[in-house]
């Protein structure tokens, strides 16, 4: 007898030993020698069809040994009985039963079992689920896990890469600006990969590089940055205009000693230690206006061509308003008891009892307080409000001020203070370790730029944590805050892959050079 014949006879023996089979077909006990007796098998093999019992027959096929057949109806009944019995077993008994059946199976059955198990156990839910439901599930995964999932299969990569909302949320969580109108999922996935690289560079202190501008022969006190150009004013009686990207001085004019500078395409406005303000023409280098009236050095200037107004803050504790085109003094604002180190002209963007959106507002700051003035209402205007950290003047303000028409932000020894411009209430105080030495450079919706005597810092305003730092050399310190500034600041409202370039920070050095911190290009 061949091995295959012996295997099939064992299968028949298994069937006949089942109680449901014996009762269904009225068979005798398992020891009945109907098919197990060796001599009996030899006799039955001579017949073409051997009926063991009603409904069950053994058919000898040439070269294949015995084959047990069962009528379809009887087979279905038998299968149902077996299923009921199997379901009533314990897990351990079920496993033992399966092990026994597997041991009796041939190659065809094992292959069939393998194919069906793969279908049952390895169901691709992303392939089976509707896209909307798949996208909803993917939202719960962190971006790094999503990137790993993209490696599972082409189908997974296709589905995950097509989920626009997932990648937009991932970019937003990194502090990236999102254009919701752009629904190209692959674009946002690429943006995320670029964003994660930039954030890693910030964390690893590899996002910036440094450069120096050399050209002045005396100390540099005044800096102003706009559209890739840096203007510097020095005690060497000159002002220079630098292309930050190339480090080249592209223009220079002879001026007075400069404590503050601001420029546009046509003119340069300078505040000086000689107590005056001057306006210079870039093309000819000539002085077009000279504003006289302060009795102390002018530390800050701002102007508006639309209003034809120039404002100046001075060491004489006053703020003056001038007609930009004629040089006439329009008003002198008093009330400060310390040097006025910063003046800012800005349109209001919120409504309150004292102002409306679109109103022109002037902010002036000294060592202890910030005063808010209306512009264009009356000649002898009074301060609308005075902002301070402590009423007893025990806490000093740092000589930097941020005002965007909605919020006023200033740093102090206690941390960063943010006022709501509609109510003038303090809405946020960010405590920072060793905040007494930290100064504010820029403040946005997502990030803030700070620095102290040793480092430049980036703070994530959503978590109020410092996420990056960059070492600074020993720069020239100034109580007025005019010898250092932030460069491009649009990225403080969120990076977008295009605004993280150009100048980050500039400060004057003891050797009369200007130290620059620049964004490093993406790797």
C-alpha positions in Angstrom: 0.0 0.0 0.0 1.3 3.4 -0.9 1.8 6.3 1.5 -1.1 8.2 -0.1 -3.4 5.2 0.3 -2.5 4.9 4.0 -3.2 8.6 4.5 -6.6 8.5 2.9 -7.6 5.4 5.0 -6.6 7.4 8.1 -8.9 10.2 7.0 -11.8 7.7 6.6 -11.0 6.3 10.0 -11.2 9.8 11.5 -14.6 10.4 9.9 -16.0 7.1 11.2 -14.7 7.7 14.7 -16.8 10.9 14.9 -19.9 10.3 17.0 -22.2 12.4 14.8 -21.1 10.3 11.8 -21.7 7.0 13.5 -25.1 8.1 14.7 -26.1 9.6 11.4 -25.2 6.6 9.4 -25.9 3.9 12.1 -22.3 2.6 12.1 -20.9 0.3 14.7 -18.3 1.1 17.2 -14.9 2.4 16.0 -13.4 -1.0 16.5 -15.6 -2.5 13.8 -13.3 -4.1 11.3 -15.4 -2.8 8.4 -12.5 -0.8 6.9 -9.6 -1.2 9.4 -9.1 -5.0 8.9 -6.2 -5.5 6.6 -7.7 -8.5 4.9 -11.1 -6.7 4.6 -9.4 -3.8 2.8 -7.9 -6.1 0.3 -11.2 -7.7 -0.4 -13.0 -4.4 -0.8 -10.4 -2.9 -3.1 -11.5 -5.4 -5.7 -14.9 -3.8 -5.9 -15.5 -0.6 -7.9 -17.7 1.0 -5.2 -17.9 -0.2 -1.6 -20.7 1.2 0.6 -19.6 1.4 4.2 -23.0 2.7 5.4 -25.9 4.6 4.1 -24.8 7.8 2.4 -21.0 7.1 2.7 -19.1 5.1 0.1 -15.4 4.3 -0.7 -14.4 4.5 -4.3 -11.1 3.1 -5.4 -9.4 5.2 -8.2 -6.5 3.9 -10.2 -3.3 5.2 -8.8 -5.0 7.2 -6.0 -6.2 4.6 -3.5 -9.5 4.9 -1.7 -11.6 8.0 -1.8 -14.5 8.5 0.6 -17.5 10.2 -1.0 -20.6 11.6 0.6 -23.9 12.8 -0.8 -24.0 16.6 -0.9 -27.0 16.8 1.4 -25.5 14.4 3.8 -22.2 16.3 3.7 -23.9 19.6 4.5 -25.7 18.0 7.4 -22.5 16.5 8.7 -20.7 19.8 8.4 -23.4 21.6 10.3 -23.2 19.0 13.1 -19.5 19.3 13.2 -19.7 23.1 13.3 -22.1 23.1 16.2 -19.9 20.7 18.1 -16.7 22.7 17.3 -18.3 25.9 18.6 -19.1 24.3 21.9 -15.5 23.4 22.6 -13.1 25.5 24.7 -10.3 27.4 23.0 -7.8 24.8 24.0 -10.0 22.0 22.6 -10.5 24.0 19.4 -6.8 24.5 19.0 -6.2 20.8 19.6 -8.9 19.9 17.0 -7.3 22.2 14.4 -3.9 20.8 15.1 -5.2 17.3 14.5 -7.0 18.3 11.2 -3.9 20.1 10.0 -1.8 17.0 10.6 -4.3 15.0 8.4 -4.3 17.6 5.6 -2.4 17.2 2.4 -0.6 19.8 0.3 -3.9 21.0 -1.4 -5.6 21.6 1.9 -2.6 23.3 3.4 -2.3 25.6 0.5 -6.0 26.4 0.7 -5.6 27.1 4.4 -2.6 29.4 3.9 -4.4 31.5 1.3 -7.5 31.9 3.4 -5.6 32.7 6.6 -3.7 35.5 4.8 -7.0 37.0 3.7 -8.5 36.8 7.2 -5.5 37.9 9.3 -3.9 40.4 7.0 -6.8 42.7 6.0 -5.6 46.0 4.6 -8.1 48.4 6.3 -6.8 51.4 4.3 -7.6 49.6 1.1 -11.0 48.4 2.3 -12.3 51.5 4.1 -13.7 54.5 2.3 -11.2 57.3 1.9 -13.1 59.7 4.2 -13.0 57.2 7.0 -9.3 56.4 6.3 -8.4 60.1 6.5 -10.3 60.4 9.8 -8.2 57.5 11.3 -5.0 58.9 10.0 -5.5 62.2 11.8 -4.9 60.4 15.1 -1.4 59.4 14.1 1.7 61.7 14.6 3.5 62.8 11.4 6.6 60.6 12.0 4.3 57.5 12.3 2.6 58.5 9.1 5.9 58.7 7.2 6.7 55.2 8.5 3.3 54.0 7.3 4.1 55.3 3.8 6.7 52.6 3.6 4.2 49.7 4.2 3.0 49.5 0.6 2.3 51.6 -2.5 -1.4 51.6 -1.6 -0.7 53.0 1.9 1.7 55.6 0.5 -0.9 56.7 -2.0 -3.7 57.0 0.6 -1.6 58.8 3.2 0.0 61.1 0.7 -3.5 62.1 -0.5 -4.7 63.2 2.9 -4.4 67.0 2.6 -5.9 67.8 6.0 -3.5 65.5 7.8 -0.4 67.1 6.3 -1.7 70.6 6.7 -2.3 69.9 10.4 1.2 68.5 10.7 2.7 71.6 9.2 0.6 73.9 11.3 1.7 72.1 14.5 5.3 72.9 13.5 4.5 76.6 13.3 4.1 76.7 9.5 1.7 79.1 7.7 -1.0 77.2 5.9 -2.9 78.3 2.8 -6.2 76.4 3.1 -7.1 77.2 -0.5 -4.3 75.0 -1.7 -5.6 71.4 -1.6 -2.6 69.6 -3.2 -1.9 66.9 -0.6 1.5 66.0 -2.1 2.6 69.6 -1.9 1.8 69.7 1.8 3.6 66.5 2.4 6.7 68.0 0.8 6.2 71.1 2.9 6.1 69.0 6.0 9.4 67.3 5.1 10.9 70.7 4.5 9.5 72.0 7.8 10.7 69.1 9.9 14.2 69.6 8.5 14.1 73.3 9.4 12.8 72.7 12.9 15.5 70.1 13.4 18.1 72.6 12.3 16.7 75.1 14.9 16.8 72.5 17.6 20.4 71.5 16.8 21.6 75.1 16.5 22.3 74.7 12.7 19.7 77.0 11.2 21.8 80.2 11.1 25.2 81.4 9.9 27.1 84.7 10.6 28.7 87.4 8.6 30.2 90.8 9.2 30.0 94.2 7.6 33.1 96.3 7.7 33.4 99.9 6.6 32.8 102.4 9.4 35.7 104.0 11.2 33.9 104.9 14.4 31.2 103.3 16.7 27.9 102.4 15.0 24.9 103.4 17.1 22.0 103.3 14.6 20.6 100.4 12.6 17.5 100.0 10.4 16.5 97.1 8.1 14.1 97.0 5.2 13.6 94.7 2.2 17.1 93.1 2.3 18.9 96.5 2.9 20.5 97.5 6.2 21.2 101.2 7.0 23.9 102.0 9.6 24.6 105.4 11.2 27.9 106.0 12.8 29.9 108.5 14.8 32.2 108.9 11.8 29.5 111.3 10.4 28.3 108.9 7.8 25.4 106.6 7.0 25.8 103.6 4.8 23.4 101.3 3.0 24.3 97.6 2.8 23.0 94.8 0.7 22.7 92.0 3.3 22.8 89.2 0.8 26.2 90.2 -0.7 27.6 92.1 2.3 28.5 95.0 0.0 28.0 98.7 0.8 25.9 100.1 -2.0 25.6 103.7 -0.9 27.0 106.1 1.6 26.4 109.8 2.5 27.9 112.3 4.9 25.6 113.0 7.8 25.8 114.2 11.4 26.4 111.7 14.3 23.5 109.2 14.2 21.6 107.8 17.1 18.6 106.6 15.0 18.0 106.1 11.3 15.0 105.2 9.1 14.9 105.2 5.3 12.8 104.4 2.2 13.5 104.5 -1.5 13.9 108.3 -1.7 15.1 109.5 1.6 17.0 108.9 4.9 15.8 110.3 8.2 18.4 110.5 11.0 18.2 111.4 14.7 21.4 112.7 16.2 23.3 113.3 19.4 23.4 117.0 18.3 19.7 117.2 19.4 18.4 117.5 15.8 16.6 115.4 13.2 17.6 115.6 9.5 16.2 114.3 6.2 18.6 113.4 3.4 18.1 112.8 -0.3 19.6 109.4 -1.4 20.3 110.5 -4.9 22.1 113.8 -4.2 23.2 113.1 -0.6 21.9 116.6 0.3 20.1 117.5 3.5 16.5 118.4 2.5 15.1 119.2 6.0 16.6 120.0 9.4 14.3 119.6 12.4 15.5 121.7 15.4 13.9 122.0 18.8 14.9 119.2 21.1 17.3 119.9 23.9 18.6 116.4 24.2 19.9 113.7 21.9 17.2 112.2 19.6 17.1 108.4 20.2 14.2 107.3 18.0 12.4 108.6 14.8 9.4 107.4 12.8 7.4 109.0 10.0 4.4 108.7 7.7 4.4 110.1 4.2 0.6 109.7 4.1 0.2 111.9 7.1 3.2 114.2 6.3 4.3 113.7 9.9 7.6 112.9 11.5 7.8 112.0 15.3 10.9 112.0 17.4 11.7 110.8 20.9 14.5 112.5 22.9 16.7 112.5 26.0 14.8 115.7 26.9 11.9 113.5 28.0 9.6 114.8 25.2 8.1 113.6 21.9 7.8 116.1 19.0 5.6 116.0 16.0 6.9 117.6 12.8 5.6 118.4 9.4 7.8 116.1 7.3 7.6 118.3 4.2 8.4 121.7 5.8 10.3 120.8 9.0 7.8 122.8 11.2 7.2 121.5 14.7 3.5 120.8 15.1 3.3 119.6 18.7 5.4 118.7 21.7 4.1 115.9 23.8 5.1 115.9 27.5 4.5 113.6 30.4 7.5 111.3 30.3 9.9 111.6 33.2 12.7 109.5 31.6 14.5 109.5 28.2 12.1 108.6 25.4 13.9 105.7 23.7 11.2 104.5 21.3 8.4 106.1 19.2 6.2 104.1 16.9 3.5 105.3 14.4 0.9 102.7 13.6 -2.7 102.4 12.4 -5.1 101.0 14.9 -6.8 97.7 13.9 -9.3 97.3 16.8 -12.2 99.3 18.2 -12.4 100.7 21.7 -14.0 103.7 23.5 -10.9 105.8 22.7 -10.2 104.9 19.1 -11.5 103.1 16.0 -9.9 100.9 13.4 -7.9 103.0 11.0 -7.1 105.7 13.5 -3.4 106.8 13.6 -1.8 106.0 16.9 1.6 107.0 18.3 3.3 105.0 21.1 6.2 106.4 23.0 8.2 104.5 25.6 10.7 105.3 28.3 12.4 103.3 31.0 9.2 102.6 33.0 6.1 103.3 30.9 4.5 103.3 27.5 2.2 106.3 26.5 -0.5 106.1 23.8 -1.3 109.2 21.8 -3.9 110.0 19.2 -2.6 111.6 16.0 -4.5 114.2 13.9 -7.3 114.9 16.4 -6.1 118.1 18.1 -3.0 120.2 18.5 -2.7 119.9 22.2 -3.5 116.2 22.5 -3.4 114.3 25.7 -2.2 110.8 26.3 -5.0 108.2 25.9 -3.5 105.7 28.2 -0.2 104.9 30.0 0.9 101.3 30.2 3.3 100.1 32.9 4.3 96.9 34.7 4.5 98.3 38.2 2.8 101.4 39.6 5.7 102.1 41.9 8.2 102.0 39.0 10.1 99.2 40.6 10.2 97.2 37.3 12.0 98.6 34.3 11.0 98.0 30.7 13.6 96.9 28.1 14.2 99.5 25.3 12.3 97.5 22.7 8.6 97.8 21.8 6.2 95.8 19.5 2.9 97.3 18.3 1.0 95.8 15.4 -2.3 97.7 15.8 -3.9 95.0 18.0 -1.4 94.2 20.7 1.4 96.0 22.5 4.3 93.8 23.7 7.3 94.7 25.8 9.9 92.8 27.8 10.8 93.6 31.4 12.7 92.1 34.3 9.6 89.9 35.1 9.1 88.6 31.5 7.2 89.4 28.4 4.0 91.5 28.9 1.3 91.6 26.3 -1.5 94.2 26.3 -4.8 94.1 24.4 -5.0 97.4 22.6 -8.8 97.4 22.6 -9.1 97.2 26.4 -5.5 98.2 27.5 -5.6 95.1 29.8 -2.6 92.8 30.3 -3.7 89.6 28.7 -0.5 87.6 28.9 2.7 87.5 30.9 5.3 85.0 29.8 7.8 84.2 32.6 11.2 83.4 31.3 14.2 82.1 33.3 16.7 84.9 33.8 14.3 87.3 32.1 15.9 90.3 33.7 18.6 90.2 31.0 16.3 89.2 28.0 15.3 91.8 25.5 12.5 91.6 22.9 13.5 91.8 19.2 10.3 90.6 17.5 6.9 89.2 18.4 4.5 87.3 16.1 1.5 84.9 16.2 3.7 81.8 16.5 7.3 82.8 17.5 9.1 85.5 19.4 12.7 86.5 18.9 14.7 87.4 22.1 18.3 87.9 23.0 20.5 88.5 26.0 24.2 89.2 26.5 25.2 85.8 25.2 22.6 84.3 23.0 19.8 84.8 20.5 16.6 82.9 21.3 13.5 81.7 19.5 10.4 81.1 21.6 7.4 79.1 20.5 4.6 81.3 21.8 2.1 78.4 21.8 4.1 76.5 24.4 6.1 79.4 25.8 9.2 77.3 25.5 12.6 78.4 24.1 13.1 76.1 21.1 16.4 77.4 19.7 19.4 79.5 20.7 22.4 80.9 18.8 25.6 82.2 20.4 26.4 85.9 20.0 29.8 87.6 20.3 30.5 90.5 22.8 28.5 93.2 21.0 28.3 96.9 21.9 25.6 97.3 24.5 23.2 100.3 24.3 20.6 101.3 26.9 18.5 102.9 24.1 18.3 99.7 22.0 19.3 101.3 18.7 22.5 99.4 18.2 20.7 96.0 17.6 17.6 95.0 15.6 15.7 92.1 14.1 15.8 91.5 10.4 13.0 89.8 8.5 10.2 89.3 10.9 7.3 87.8 8.8 8.4 84.3 9.9 7.4 85.1 13.4 3.8 84.7 12.3 4.7 81.2 11.0 7.3 79.8 8.7 6.3 79.1 5.1 9.4 77.8 3.5 10.1 81.1 1.8 10.3 83.6 4.6 13.1 81.8 6.5 15.9 83.5 4.6 17.8 86.7 4.8 18.7 88.7 8.0 17.7 87.5 11.4 19.6 89.8 13.7 22.2 92.6 13.5 24.2 94.4 16.1 27.1 96.8 16.2 30.5 95.6 17.5 33.2 97.3 19.5 35.5 97.2 16.5 33.0 99.3 14.5 31.8 96.4 12.4 28.3 95.0 12.2 27.7 91.4 13.2 24.9 89.7 11.2 23.0 86.5 11.9 21.5 85.1 8.8 19.2 82.1 7.9 21.1 79.2 6.5 19.8 77.8 3.2 17.8 74.6 3.4 19.8 71.5 3.2 
